[in-house]
Amino acid sequence: MKIHGLFIVLIGGLMMRTIENSGYAQHHDHGYRVRKAVYAGSWYPGTADELQENINHYIVNADIPEIEGSVIGIVSPHAGYVYSGPVASFAYKSIIGQDPDVVLLLGNAHREGFRGATIDNADAYESPLGTVLLDTDLAGQLVAHSNGIRIDGTPHQREHSLEIQLPFLQHVLKSGFKIVPILFGYDAEDAQRDILKNLPDLLKGKKYLLVASTDLTHYPTYKDASRIDKKTAGIIASMDTVALMKHERDEMAKGTGNLACVLCGATATSSVMSLCKLMGADKGQVLKVANSGDVSHGDRSQVVGYCAVIFIDTSESGSSPIKFETVADHLTVEEQRMLLGYSRQVMTEFVQTGKPVTQKPDNRLSTIKRGVFVSLHIGHDLRGCIGYIEPVMNCVDAVLDNTISACARDPRFTPVTMGELDKITIEISVLTPPRPVDSWKQIKIGHHGIILEKNRHKAVFLPQVAPEQGWDLGTTLRYLSMKAGLSPEAWREGTQFKVFEAQVFSEKDI
Ligand SMILES: [Zn+2]
């Protein structure tokens, strides 16, 4: 347990450094503006540890199907995390590990009335998880091409609907992305049209993610909300903005008791629906619909509805590099960070003392058995790699064992020395259990790890080997045959194949 505490200190330390590096104090005098989190500590936890743990809990419990293709846009709710966090997690789980250059964050203003749309004039947003820069270049270009949209921080100051999305983005995306926070006011048709007209061109060549922040029905009964919200989410997923407007009008006209609003982020949502369609999304998918009455002890006489909807470009192979057969197999970013930190500690202590550490992290991963590889690199060169394909021990023990093996027992290398510790980057691959496939034709290159077995010969490649080497499937299987001590074309006949997926993460990225 002591070690677990140490990791929290370590992670906390990293967070602190990120915040300190934002240079808020010293830059503020020169006009560098950081929008501080206004709702941290009330609508969501105010410390990094608590916030990570809170989001992690929701993400682990959000059971989403496997997604074929690349998610380019999401619709996510914006109430306090106690109410809508579990729903938001369905959307955010679908984009774990994405690495966008920029996230367009669209919402409808709740606190200020103004005409058109505004982009915050801040240089950065701060949350308990650190600081994220605004893409001020893109914001400037968007405004330069538009009549209805301008730079103005005032409506953003007390607005919750965009702030509330930020910790989720920081939790699931690779760090380094920038944001463009856009709020719509009233009479926003011109602004919306300009955004739809210009944004696709401005995003060319960039990796991007579109986020619409909206809640659904406000204040009907649980039963009415369930009916209306289900329909609303379905229409959002259809990307038919005309149908959404009609549905909104029709529902309001019915005079359902206490219904004040069908969706509060209508302009933001219809903009993201249209943008995703324009930018190649060919499928929308509802991942979750729920309302505030679903929270334990939630009041069911008056509720607010929430949905998680995603927009997918199915022609893209997926911006998250690895997809899983079952989503419960995912390790969250926090769990990846924990395993890398533990591996680093094991390596340092073993190289210095020749003994393994005795303390171990105690968490979900100490109960899950998985195949694990630990790879050490110096620059682009491999410096050691050892692991097991089969799930013979739990993830924590497997990292302990394979870290020591990779730095001291890889027969291809001399043991790692003290002088190398700072130069080494640790990469961990956590595998799903291998399963047989009927034919080599079912192997997806870059996605599947491959086990080849013929007579008594056996060899394995991790999924990342083929893309790293630039091999196609045939070439990969030729090398795999040779690795097993067979002739290059031996894979073509009488061979059994098993495949597995791997989640690969490195100190380089986390
Ligand atoms: Zn709202």
Residues whose N, C-alpha, C, O or C-beta is under 5 A from the ligand:
A	BS01	ZN	D215 C264
